[in-house]
Amino acid sequence: MEFSNNKAIYLQIMDLIQEKVLKEVWVEGDKIPSVRQMAIELEVNPNTVARSYAALQDDGVIFNKRGIGYFISEDATVMVKQLEKSEFMKKDLPNFFKKLQLLGVSWDELTEIYKEQSK
């Protein structure tokens, strides 16, 4: 995985896991790699992965079975969608609307592009 300098690595690891949940690579009840395994795969410090896992556990996306490992939660897809939607609405959408306004993109133009992309 190529990490960006714009965002903390633990957040990028969270994004990776959330993307796997949304793409149904990992589904409810799936065991995910251990902290150590994930750290080796991504070539990062295990503490960084542990921080990601702790945040995802706090968000209800994963859970830990003591002594067994981490698993995808029952409502993980719903939780991830809610988290991603909230972040999109707070961070991305305001910039998007600002850019539309600055460029003079009309709602009609935007609607046409949306319709084309939705096909």
Helices and strands as residue ranges (DSSP letters): H 9-22, H 35-42, H 46-58, E 62-65, E 69-72, H 76-87, I 88-92, H 93-103, H 107-117
